[in-house]
Amino acid sequence: MRHCTALALLLALFAPCAAAETYYADPLHGKAANAGSRQAPWGSLEEVIATGSLARLKGGDTLLLRGGKHGRAVFSGDNAEFITLAADRGEKPQLSYLEITSGTKWRIKGLTISASLAEKPYDDVMVKIADGGPSGEIIVEDCFVYTALDTSRWTAKEWMAANSGMFMGRHGKGHVFRNNYVFNTRFGISLCSEDSLCEGNVISHFSADGIRVTRDGLIVRHNVIRNIYVSDGDGDKNHDDAIQCFLFNKGTGTVRNVTVSENLIVMRENEAQKWQATMQGIGFFDGPLINFTVEGNVINTSHWHGVTLSDAQDCSILNNVCFTQWTEAKLRPWVQLGTKNVGPVKGNRVKGNYAYTFDLKADKDVAAEKNEVVTPEIHSRRQAELLEIIEKKFGAVHPVAAFRRLGLERIRWQEGAVLEEGGEKFIDAVQQGMTAGKLVVIYVYSRDARNKAALDACERLEREVLEDAAVCEQLDAFACVRIALDDALPKDMKKRYSIGSRAPGLIVLDAQGKKLWESSSPSAKALAAKLKELKG
């Protein structure tokens, strides 16, 4: 009897684990009426939500998303154990928008989320959690979030109108944004939940603030923030910061127990960048700030504020590096204890930092020691050491974006646009490739919502062929151009570049514009072999 009781207890203990199930969603081959199994997947995630299938999942279950466009996902729900929505192995599922309005224990992993995938533009952040009601322990990790991939023709106005990346709302605690790649946005990440974590993210190419800290108990660590766009001279009134403590209630209120550690900040990586701007490093001006720790950050910017804490009480500024490579400007980043006269400045430690100057007079009794003038050698060494720490923890290359954490991104597919010069019309990206002496691959796609067959065929080609690893390896040697087949593409342009009347289509041109090959639906194996042959 004793053995039976023990066995029953053991079975009860492990029953929840055994009961966890895995479901599948496939926007190309799935159907809403299917069972959601590997062999009979549901359709897109948007459809799974709309039909109520997502509500069938229970704590511990996983929904694996296969490649293709999964639409717009907005949902909520409380779970006893984590429910995971993740990319299936080797797949690249795409969403146009993600919002978990409220709820507990959700994990989102490995998705691509972009406003460029929406049926029509929208003016909102692209990932939003915990903004509509009680929430807790929502995790978003390993995702690639971007407004658009190709911004080479963006104006200052378009940079200011870009979608923002990720927003952690004001409800609940214990949320996590981890190892996401936030690219080409207005604001990068905004943190409005208490006692939450933002770690290992990359915010690259943005026009406002990289990370906004607004609530108590936040930890911001091991993030890389780089490449700020548009300045006051371009009409942008935002005072740009890599990391900012920002309070929405007119900058008033007390913020406590925040840690900002080992973040890597670079104002600009390419001096040929359009719409250049400067940004403050770590600028915490709203407060009072109580028990903040700012430690081990490496900052390279052309601004006075390297690390600045206003109205700081019992705060620590430790082992940071504030440097500028832009020595032609007079701006040299400092470490500062400032004040807006909203509270006493007292009980602070400032130790082991490197900067050009140290303005600590607001705290008459500050414990300051071993703060020294920064040099290029110190900055270079400390940046390399910090990057090694971050890459060891999160990887040198992002798992979905496939970009390195530091260094300019190479966008494989440029969006072609018809331009006119000297009375001659041409597709800019195609001509640029030819001028560089490269073979050019043109991918002709449809964005006509009325032609579902063409949209599905394009999605299938992208997922099964153009994203294939062997194909991508060959494409790196070509100039790759995407061209939408619509009324904006003149007939003479179609003729000039051998573009047919149907999508999808692939055309390869030589450097003189001569057509070498074309196909509407090659297999990945056939395309990789053909590209290798043409490359020679």
C-alpha positions in Angstrom: 0.0 0.0 0.0 2.9 2.3 0.9 4.5 1.7 -2.5 1.2 2.5 -4.3 0.8 5.8 -2.4 4.4 6.8 -3.2 3.9 6.0 -6.9 0.7 8.0 -6.9 2.5 11.0 -5.4 5.3 10.6 -7.9 2.9 10.5 -10.8 1.0 13.6 -9.5 4.3 15.4 -9.1 5.3 14.9 -12.7 1.9 15.0 -14.3 2.0 18.7 -15.3 5.3 18.1 -17.2 3.9 15.1 -18.9 0.8 16.9 -19.9 2.5 19.8 -21.7 1.9 19.8 -25.4 3.4 21.3 -28.5 1.2 22.8 -31.2 2.1 24.2 -34.7 1.0 27.2 -36.8 1.9 27.5 -40.5 0.5 30.4 -42.5 1.3 28.8 -45.8 0.2 25.2 -45.3 -2.0 25.3 -42.2 -5.8 25.6 -41.7 -7.9 26.9 -38.9 -9.9 23.6 -38.8 -6.7 21.5 -38.3 -5.7 19.9 -35.0 -2.6 22.1 -34.6 -0.3 19.1 -34.8 3.0 18.9 -36.6 1.3 17.1 -39.5 -1.8 19.2 -39.5 -0.9 22.7 -38.3 -3.1 25.7 -37.7 -2.8 28.7 -40.0 -1.2 32.0 -39.1 -0.9 33.2 -35.5 -3.4 36.0 -36.1 -5.9 33.3 -37.3 -5.1 31.1 -34.3 -6.0 34.0 -32.0 -9.1 34.9 -33.9 -10.5 31.4 -33.9 -9.9 30.8 -30.2 -7.3 28.1 -30.7 -4.7 30.0 -28.7 -7.0 29.9 -25.7 -6.8 26.1 -25.8 -3.2 26.2 -24.7 -2.5 25.6 -21.0 0.5 26.3 -18.8 3.6 24.5 -20.0 2.4 24.3 -23.6 4.3 25.5 -26.7 3.1 26.9 -30.0 5.8 26.7 -32.7 5.5 29.1 -35.6 6.7 28.1 -39.0 8.0 30.6 -41.5 5.8 33.2 -43.3 3.6 36.1 -42.4 1.6 35.5 -39.3 -0.2 38.9 -39.3 -1.0 41.0 -36.3 -1.0 39.3 -32.9 -3.0 40.8 -30.0 -3.9 38.6 -27.0 -4.0 38.3 -23.2 -4.4 35.6 -20.6 -3.1 34.4 -17.3 -1.2 31.1 -17.0 -0.1 29.0 -14.1 3.1 28.0 -16.0 4.7 29.6 -19.0 3.2 29.3 -22.4 5.8 29.7 -25.1 5.2 31.1 -28.6 8.4 30.5 -30.6 9.9 30.0 -34.0 10.0 26.4 -35.0 13.5 25.1 -35.6 15.1 26.6 -38.8 12.0 28.8 -39.4 11.6 32.6 -39.6 8.0 33.5 -38.7 7.1 37.1 -39.2 4.6 39.4 -37.5 3.5 42.9 -38.3 2.7 43.8 -34.7 2.7 42.0 -31.3 0.8 43.0 -28.2 0.2 41.1 -25.0 -2.4 43.4 -23.5 -2.3 41.8 -20.0 -1.6 38.5 -18.5 1.0 36.3 -16.8 3.7 33.8 -17.8 4.0 34.3 -21.6 7.3 33.7 -23.4 7.8 35.0 -26.9 11.0 33.8 -28.6 12.7 34.1 -32.0 10.2 36.1 -34.0 10.6 38.8 -36.6 8.3 41.8 -36.0 8.1 44.7 -38.4 5.7 47.4 -39.3 6.9 46.9 -42.9 5.0 43.6 -42.9 1.6 45.3 -42.1 -1.1 45.6 -44.8 -1.0 49.4 -44.2 1.3 51.7 -42.1 0.5 52.3 -38.5 1.7 54.8 -36.0 2.6 52.8 -32.9 5.3 50.8 -31.2 5.8 47.4 -32.8 6.0 45.3 -29.6 3.9 46.2 -26.6 3.3 44.2 -23.4 1.5 44.8 -20.1 -0.2 48.1 -21.1 -3.8 47.1 -20.6 -4.2 45.4 -17.3 -2.7 43.3 -14.5 0.4 41.5 -15.8 3.5 39.6 -14.7 6.4 37.6 -16.0 6.1 38.3 -19.7 9.3 37.5 -21.6 10.2 38.6 -25.1 13.6 37.3 -26.3 15.7 36.7 -29.4 13.3 38.7 -31.6 14.2 41.0 -34.5 12.2 44.2 -34.4 12.4 46.9 -37.2 10.5 49.5 -39.0 12.1 48.8 -42.4 15.3 47.2 -43.5 16.4 49.6 -46.2 16.4 53.2 -45.0 19.0 54.5 -47.5 16.5 56.9 -49.0 14.8 58.0 -45.7 14.5 61.8 -45.1 14.9 63.3 -41.7 11.1 63.5 -41.5 10.8 59.7 -42.2 13.4 59.0 -39.4 11.3 61.0 -37.0 8.1 59.2 -38.2 9.6 55.7 -37.8 7.9 53.2 -35.5 9.3 52.8 -32.1 10.6 49.3 -31.1 9.5 47.8 -27.8 7.3 49.1 -25.0 7.0 47.4 -21.5 3.8 48.9 -20.0 3.1 50.0 -16.5 1.3 46.9 -15.2 2.9 44.2 -13.2 6.4 43.1 -12.4 9.0 40.6 -13.5 8.9 41.3 -17.2 11.9 40.6 -19.4 13.2 42.0 -22.7 16.2 39.9 -23.6 18.5 39.6 -26.6 16.2 41.4 -29.0 17.6 43.3 -32.1 15.8 46.6 -32.4 16.7 48.3 -35.8 15.7 51.5 -37.6 13.3 52.9 -35.1 12.2 56.2 -33.4 12.5 55.2 -29.8 14.2 51.8 -29.1 13.0 50.3 -25.8 10.8 51.9 -23.2 10.6 50.3 -19.7 7.6 51.3 -17.6 7.2 48.2 -15.4 8.7 47.9 -11.9 11.3 45.2 -11.0 11.9 44.1 -14.6 14.9 43.3 -16.7 16.3 44.6 -20.0 19.4 42.7 -21.0 21.5 41.8 -24.0 19.5 43.8 -26.5 20.9 45.7 -29.5 19.3 49.1 -30.4 20.9 50.1 -33.7 19.9 53.1 -35.9 17.3 55.1 -34.0 16.3 58.8 -34.0 15.2 59.5 -30.4 16.2 57.6 -27.2 17.8 54.2 -27.1 16.4 52.9 -23.7 14.0 54.8 -21.5 14.0 53.9 -17.7 10.8 55.1 -15.9 10.1 52.9 -12.9 11.6 51.5 -9.7 13.7 48.3 -9.6 14.7 48.1 -13.2 17.9 46.4 -14.4 19.4 47.5 -17.7 22.6 45.5 -18.6 24.7 44.2 -21.4 22.8 46.2 -24.1 24.5 47.7 -27.2 23.2 51.1 -28.3 24.5 52.7 -31.4 24.0 55.0 -34.4 21.7 58.0 -33.6 20.0 59.9 -36.4 18.5 63.4 -37.0 19.3 66.5 -34.9 17.6 69.7 -33.7 18.8 71.3 -37.0 16.8 68.7 -38.9 13.6 69.7 -37.0 13.9 67.0 -34.2 13.2 68.6 -30.8 13.9 65.4 -28.8 17.0 65.5 -26.7 18.5 62.2 -27.6 19.9 59.9 -25.0 21.4 56.4 -25.3 19.9 55.6 -21.9 17.5 58.0 -20.1 15.6 58.1 -16.9 12.3 59.7 -18.1 9.2 60.3 -16.1 6.0 60.8 -18.1 4.4 63.0 -15.3 6.3 66.1 -16.4 9.5 64.8 -15.1 8.5 64.8 -11.4 8.6 61.9 -9.0 11.1 59.6 -7.2 12.8 56.6 -8.9 14.5 54.0 -6.8 16.7 50.9 -7.0 17.7 51.0 -10.6 20.9 49.3 -12.0 22.4 50.3 -15.3 25.5 48.1 -15.9 27.9 47.1 -18.6 26.1 48.7 -21.5 28.1 49.6 -24.7 27.2 52.9 -26.3 28.5 54.2 -29.6 27.1 57.5 -31.1 28.0 56.7 -34.7 29.9 54.0 -36.5 30.1 55.5 -40.0 31.1 59.0 -40.8 29.3 58.8 -44.1 26.0 58.4 -42.2 23.2 60.7 -43.4 21.3 62.8 -40.9 24.1 62.7 -38.3 23.3 63.7 -34.7 24.8 63.6 -31.2 23.4 62.0 -28.1 23.8 62.1 -24.4 25.2 58.9 -22.9 23.5 58.0 -19.7 21.3 61.0 -18.8 19.2 60.7 -15.7 17.7 64.1 -15.1 14.3 63.3 -13.7 14.1 62.5 -10.0 15.1 62.4 -7.2 17.1 59.3 -7.9 17.6 57.0 -4.9 19.9 54.0 -4.7 20.9 54.0 -8.4 23.9 52.0 -9.5 25.6 53.0 -12.8 28.5 50.7 -13.3 30.9 49.4 -16.0 29.3 51.1 -18.9 31.5 52.1 -21.9 30.3 55.3 -23.8 31.7 56.9 -26.9 29.7 60.1 -27.8 30.2 63.7 -28.6 28.2 65.4 -25.8 28.8 66.8 -22.3 26.7 64.2 -20.6 28.6 60.9 -20.4 27.0 59.9 -17.1 24.8 62.4 -15.3 22.6 61.8 -12.3 20.5 64.7 -11.0 19.3 64.9 -7.4 21.0 61.6 -6.6 20.8 60.1 -3.1 22.8 57.1 -2.1 23.8 56.4 -5.7 26.9 54.7 -7.1 28.8 55.7 -10.3 31.5 53.1 -10.7 34.1 52.0 -13.3 32.5 53.7 -16.3 34.3 55.0 -19.4 33.2 58.2 -21.0 35.1 58.9 -24.2 34.8 60.8 -27.5 36.5 59.9 -30.8 35.1 63.2 -32.3 37.9 65.4 -31.0 37.3 68.2 -33.5 34.2 69.1 -31.4 34.5 70.9 -28.1 32.1 68.5 -26.4 33.9 66.1 -24.0 31.7 63.7 -22.0 31.9 64.1 -18.2 30.7 62.3 -15.1 28.3 64.6 -13.2 26.2 64.8 -10.1 23.7 67.5 -11.1 20.6 69.0 -9.5 17.3 70.3 -10.6 16.6 71.4 -7.0 13.9 68.8 -6.3 15.7 67.1 -3.5 19.0 66.9 -1.6 22.1 65.4 -3.3 23.8 63.2 -0.7 25.4 59.9 0.1 26.8 59.2 -3.3 29.9 57.2 -4.4 31.9 58.0 -7.6 34.8 55.7 -8.0 37.1 54.2 -10.7 35.6 56.1 -13.6 37.4 57.5 -16.7 36.1 60.7 -18.3 37.4 64.1 -19.3 36.1 66.0 -16.3 34.2 65.2 -13.1 31.6 67.7 -11.9 30.5 66.4 -8.4 30.1 69.6 -6.5 26.3 69.2 -6.1 27.2 66.5 -3.4 29.4 68.3 -0.9 30.2 65.0 0.9 30.6 62.7 -2.1 32.9 59.7 -1.7 35.0 60.2 -4.8 38.3 58.3 -5.6 40.4 56.9 -8.4 38.6 58.9 -11.1 41.0 59.6 -13.9 41.2 61.3 -17.3 40.2 58.9 -20.2 42.6 58.1 -23.0 41.9 56.4 -26.4 43.9 53.3 -25.2 41.7 52.9 -22.1 38.5 53.3 -24.1 39.7 50.8 -26.8 40.7 48.2 -24.2 37.6 48.5 -22.1 35.2 48.4 -25.1 36.9 45.2 -26.3 36.6 43.7 -22.9 32.9 44.6 -22.5 32.0 43.4 -26.0 33.7 40.1 -25.2 31.6 39.8 -22.0 28.4 40.5 -23.9 29.2 38.2 -26.8 30.1 35.4 -24.5 26.7 35.6 -22.8 24.5 36.3 -25.8 26.5 35.4 -28.9 28.5 37.5 -31.4 25.7 37.3 -34.0 22.0 37.8 -33.3 20.1 34.5 -33.9 17.3 36.0 -35.9 18.6 39.3 -37.3 21.9 37.6 -38.2 23.8 40.9 -37.6 26.8 41.3 -35.3 26.3 43.3 -32.1 28.9 45.9 -33.1 29.6 46.9 -36.7 27.4 48.2 -39.5 24.7 45.8 -40.7 24.8 44.6 -44.3 21.3 44.6 -45.7 21.1 41.8 -48.4 18.1 43.0 -50.3 17.8 46.7 -51.2 14.4 48.1 -52.2 14.5 49.4 -55.8 13.1 52.8 -56.7 12.6 54.4 -60.1 14.6 57.6 -60.4 15.1 60.1 -63.2 18.4 61.9 -64.1 19.1 63.8 -67.2 15.9 62.7 -68.7 16.7 59.0 -68.2 14.7 56.8 -65.8 16.4 53.9 -64.0 16.1 51.7 -60.9 18.6 53.1 -58.5 19.8 50.0 -56.6 20.1 48.0 -59.9 22.3 50.7 -61.5 24.4 51.0 -58.3 25.1 47.2 -58.5 26.1 47.4 -62.1 28.3 50.5 -61.5 30.1 48.4 -58.9 30.7 45.7 -61.5 28.4 43.2 -59.8 25.9 40.7 -61.2 22.4 41.8 -60.1 19.7 39.5 -58.8 16.2 41.1 -59.1 13.4 39.7 -57.0 10.0 40.8 -58.4 7.3 40.5 -55.7 3.7 41.4 -55.3 2.1 43.6 -52.6 -1.4 43.5 -54.2 -3.8 42.4 -51.4 -6.4 41.6 -54.1 -4.1 38.9 -55.5 -3.8 36.3 -52.7 -2.4 33.7 -55.0 0.6 36.0 -55.9 1.1 37.0 -52.3 1.2 33.3 -51.2 3.6 32.4 -54.0 5.9 35.3 -53.1 5.8 34.2 -49.4 6.5 30.6 -50.3 9.5 31.7 -52.5 10.9 33.9 -49.7 10.5 31.2 -47.0 11.6 28.1 -48.9 14.1 29.5 -51.4 15.5 33.0 -50.7 16.0 32.3 -47.0 17.8 29.0 -47.6 21.3 29.0 -46.2 23.0 27.8 -49.4 21.2 30.4 -51.5 22.1 33.2 -49.0 25.7 32.2 -49.2 25.7 32.6 -53.0 23.7 35.8 -52.9 26.3 37.6 -50.8 28.4 37.9 -54.0 25.6 39.6 -55.9 23.8 43.0 -55.8 20.3 42.0 -54.6 17.3 44.2 -55.4 13.6 43.8 -54.5 11.1 45.4 -56.9 7.4 45.6 -56.3 5.3 44.7 -59.4 2.7 47.4 -59.3 1.4 50.4 -61.3 4.3 52.5 -60.1 6.7 50.5 -62.2 6.7 52.0 -65.8 6.5 49.7 -68.8 9.8 50.9 -70.1 11.5 50.0 -66.8 10.1 46.5 -67.1 11.5 46.1 -70.5 14.9 47.6 -69.7 15.4 45.2 -66.8 13.6 42.2 -68.3 10.9 42.2 -65.7 7.8 40.2 -66.7 4.1 40.8 -65.9 3.8 38.3 -63.0 5.1 37.9 -59.5 7.1 36.2 -58.1 10.1 36.3 -60.4 13.8 36.2 -60.3 16.1 37.8 -62.9 19.9 37.9 -63.0 21.6 40.6 -65.0 25.2 41.1 -65.8 27.0 44.4 -65.2 25.9 45.7 -68.6 22.2 44.9 -67.9 22.1 41.8 -70.1 19.7 39.1 -68.8 21.6 36.0 -67.9 18.8 33.9 -66.4 15.2 34.1 -65.0 12.8 31.9 -63.2 9.5 32.2 -61.4 9.7 29.3 -59.0 13.1 27.6 -58.7 13.9 25.3 -55.9 16.5 26.3 -53.3 18.9 23.7 -54.6 18.5 24.8 -58.2 18.9 28.5 -57.4 22.0 28.0 -55.3 23.5 25.9 -58.1 22.6 28.5 -60.8 24.0 31.4 -58.8 27.2 29.5 -58.2 27.5 28.8 -61.9 26.8 32.4 -62.9 29.3 33.7 -60.3 32.0 31.6 -61.9 
